């Protein structure tokens, strides 16, 4: 699966109850690894970033930027990687510091953003009750 955890831009937390950087990144990797093999094999040209929050939309938990697989044609060459950004700080502000709850929601956001990579819209995720 050509996908990698490309970087992070957030301040390390000092809260003893919050997950540390390594633990949070492991949750993201686990979510990626949990994709069914037929989907994982189809992932193409994606980088994952972990940031504190989106300054223009602080309530945003994750963001997919790129050309979904369903929108790619033969002309899709030399393209920059799609980007999935997970907003750790926003997740912590919305879901608190409870490790189990935060882990479940963070992994849900990772899978949600990968759904967009596969061309699944928010409306369709609502229909599937997977939003």
C-alpha positions as a Markdown table, in Angstrom:
| # | Residue | x | y | z |
|---|---|---|---|---|
| 1 | Unk | 0.0 | 0.0 | 0.0 |
| 2 | Unk | 1.8 | 3.2 | -1.1 |
| 3 | Unk | 0.8 | 5.3 | 1.9 |
| 4 | Unk | 2.9 | 6.7 | 4.6 |
| 5 | Unk | 2.7 | 8.7 | 7.8 |
| 6 | Unk | 4.4 | 11.8 | 6.4 |
| 7 | Unk | 4.7 | 14.1 | 9.3 |
| 8 | Unk | 3.3 | 16.0 | 12.2 |
| 9 | Unk | 2.7 | 19.6 | 13.2 |
| 10 | Unk | 1.4 | 19.9 | 16.7 |
| 11 | Unk | 2.8 | 20.6 | 20.1 |
| 12 | Unk | 3.5 | 17.6 | 22.3 |
| 13 | Unk | 1.0 | 17.4 | 25.1 |
| 14 | Unk | 2.0 | 17.7 | 28.7 |
| 15 | Unk | -1.3 | 16.2 | 30.1 |
| 16 | Unk | -0.4 | 12.9 | 31.8 |
| 17 | Unk | -3.7 | 11.4 | 30.8 |
| 18 | Unk | -3.4 | 12.2 | 27.1 |
| 19 | Unk | -1.7 | 9.8 | 24.7 |
| 20 | Unk | 1.8 | 10.7 | 23.7 |
| 21 | Unk | 2.9 | 11.3 | 20.1 |
| 22 | Unk | 4.0 | 7.7 | 19.5 |
| 23 | Unk | 0.8 | 6.2 | 20.9 |
| 24 | Unk | -1.4 | 8.5 | 18.8 |
| 25 | Unk | 0.6 | 7.8 | 15.6 |
| 26 | Unk | 0.3 | 4.0 | 16.4 |
| 27 | Unk | -3.5 | 4.4 | 16.5 |
| 28 | Unk | -3.4 | 6.0 | 13.0 |
| 29 | Unk | -1.3 | 3.2 | 11.7 |
| 30 | Unk | -3.6 | 0.6 | 13.2 |
| 31 | Unk | -6.6 | 2.2 | 11.5 |
| 32 | Unk | -4.7 | 2.1 | 8.1 |
| 33 | Unk | -3.7 | -1.5 | 8.8 |
| 34 | Unk | -7.4 | -2.4 | 9.5 |
| 35 | Unk | -8.5 | -1.6 | 6.0 |
| 36 | Unk | -9.6 | -4.7 | 4.2 |
| 37 | Unk | -6.9 | -6.2 | 2.0 |
| 38 | Unk | -8.7 | -5.5 | -1.2 |
| 39 | Unk | -9.0 | -1.8 | -0.3 |
| 40 | Unk | -5.5 | -1.5 | 1.2 |
| 41 | Unk | -4.1 | -2.9 | -2.1 |
| 42 | Unk | -6.0 | -0.1 | -4.0 |
| 43 | Unk | -4.6 | 2.8 | -1.9 |
| 44 | Unk | -2.5 | 4.8 | -4.2 |
| 45 | Unk | -0.3 | 7.9 | -3.7 |
| 46 | Unk | -1.4 | 9.0 | -0.3 |
| 47 | Unk | 0.4 | 10.7 | 2.6 |
| 48 | Unk | -0.9 | 11.1 | 6.1 |
| 49 | Unk | -0.2 | 14.1 | 8.2 |
| 50 | Unk | -1.1 | 14.7 | 11.9 |
| 51 | Unk | -1.6 | 18.3 | 12.9 |
| 52 | Unk | -3.1 | 20.1 | 15.9 |
| 53 | Unk | -6.1 | 21.7 | 14.1 |
| 54 | Unk | -7.1 | 23.5 | 10.9 |
| 55 | Unk | -6.8 | 27.2 | 11.7 |
| 56 | Unk | -9.6 | 28.1 | 9.3 |
| 57 | Unk | -11.9 | 25.3 | 10.6 |
| 58 | Unk | -10.9 | 24.5 | 14.2 |
| 59 | Unk | -13.9 | 22.1 | 14.5 |
| 60 | Unk | -12.6 | 19.9 | 11.6 |
| 61 | Unk | -11.3 | 16.5 | 12.7 |
| 62 | Unk | -9.8 | 15.3 | 9.4 |
| 63 | Unk | -9.4 | 16.3 | 5.8 |
| 64 | Unk | -8.9 | 14.6 | 2.5 |
| 65 | Unk | -7.3 | 16.6 | -0.2 |
| 66 | Unk | -6.6 | 15.0 | -3.6 |
| 67 | Unk | -8.1 | 13.2 | -6.6 |
| 68 | Unk | -10.2 | 10.2 | -5.5 |
| 69 | Unk | -9.4 | 6.9 | -7.1 |
| 70 | Unk | -12.8 | 7.1 | -8.9 |
| 71 | Unk | -11.8 | 10.5 | -10.5 |
| 72 | Unk | -8.4 | 9.4 | -11.8 |
| 73 | Unk | -7.8 | 8.8 | -15.5 |
| 74 | Unk | -4.9 | 7.7 | -17.6 |
| 75 | Unk | -3.7 | 11.3 | -17.4 |
| 76 | Unk | -3.0 | 10.9 | -13.7 |
| 77 | Unk | 0.7 | 10.9 | -13.8 |
| 78 | Unk | 3.3 | 12.9 | -11.9 |
| 79 | Unk | 0.7 | 14.0 | -9.4 |
| 80 | Unk | 1.5 | 15.1 | -5.9 |
| 81 | Unk | 0.3 | 12.6 | -3.3 |
| 82 | Unk | -3.2 | 12.9 | -2.0 |
| 83 | Unk | -3.1 | 14.1 | 1.6 |
| 84 | Unk | -5.1 | 12.9 | 4.6 |
| 85 | Unk | -4.7 | 15.2 | 7.6 |
| 86 | Unk | -5.8 | 14.1 | 11.0 |
| 87 | Unk | -6.3 | 16.9 | 13.5 |
| 88 | Unk | -5.2 | 15.5 | 16.8 |
| 89 | Unk | -5.9 | 18.6 | 18.9 |
| 90 | Unk | -9.4 | 19.0 | 17.5 |
| 91 | Unk | -10.1 | 15.3 | 18.3 |
| 92 | Unk | -8.8 | 15.8 | 21.9 |
| 93 | Unk | -10.9 | 18.9 | 22.3 |
| 94 | Unk | -14.1 | 17.2 | 21.0 |
| 95 | Unk | -13.7 | 13.7 | 22.6 |
| 96 | Unk | -11.6 | 14.4 | 25.6 |
| 97 | Unk | -8.5 | 12.6 | 26.8 |
| 98 | Unk | -10.1 | 9.2 | 27.5 |
| 99 | Unk | -7.7 | 6.9 | 25.6 |
| 100 | Unk | -10.2 | 4.3 | 24.5 |
| 101 | Unk | -12.8 | 6.9 | 23.3 |
| 102 | Unk | -10.1 | 9.0 | 21.6 |
| 103 | Unk | -8.6 | 6.0 | 19.9 |
| 104 | Unk | -11.9 | 4.8 | 18.6 |
| 105 | Unk | -12.8 | 8.3 | 17.2 |
| 106 | Unk | -9.4 | 9.0 | 15.8 |
| 107 | Unk | -9.4 | 5.7 | 13.9 |
| 108 | Unk | -13.0 | 6.4 | 12.7 |
| 109 | Unk | -11.7 | 9.7 | 11.3 |
| 110 | Unk | -8.8 | 7.9 | 9.5 |
| 111 | Unk | -11.2 | 5.4 | 7.9 |
| 112 | Unk | -13.6 | 8.2 | 7.0 |
| 113 | Unk | -10.9 | 10.2 | 5.2 |
| 114 | Unk | -9.8 | 7.0 | 3.3 |
| 115 | Unk | -13.4 | 6.6 | 2.2 |
| 116 | Unk | -13.1 | 9.9 | 0.4 |
| 117 | Unk | -9.9 | 8.6 | -1.2 |
| 118 | Unk | -12.0 | 5.8 | -2.6 |
| 119 | Unk | -14.5 | 8.3 | -4.0 |
| 120 | Unk | -17.2 | 7.9 | -1.3 |
| 121 | Unk | -18.9 | 11.2 | -0.5 |
| 122 | Unk | -20.2 | 12.4 | 2.9 |
| 123 | Unk | -23.7 | 12.0 | 1.6 |
| 124 | Unk | -23.1 | 8.3 | 0.7 |
| 125 | Unk | -21.4 | 7.7 | 4.1 |
| 126 | Unk | -24.6 | 9.0 | 5.7 |
| 127 | Unk | -26.7 | 6.7 | 3.6 |
| 128 | Unk | -24.5 | 3.8 | 4.6 |
| 129 | Unk | -24.7 | 4.9 | 8.3 |
| 130 | Unk | -20.9 | 5.1 | 8.3 |
| 131 | Unk | -20.5 | 8.9 | 8.6 |
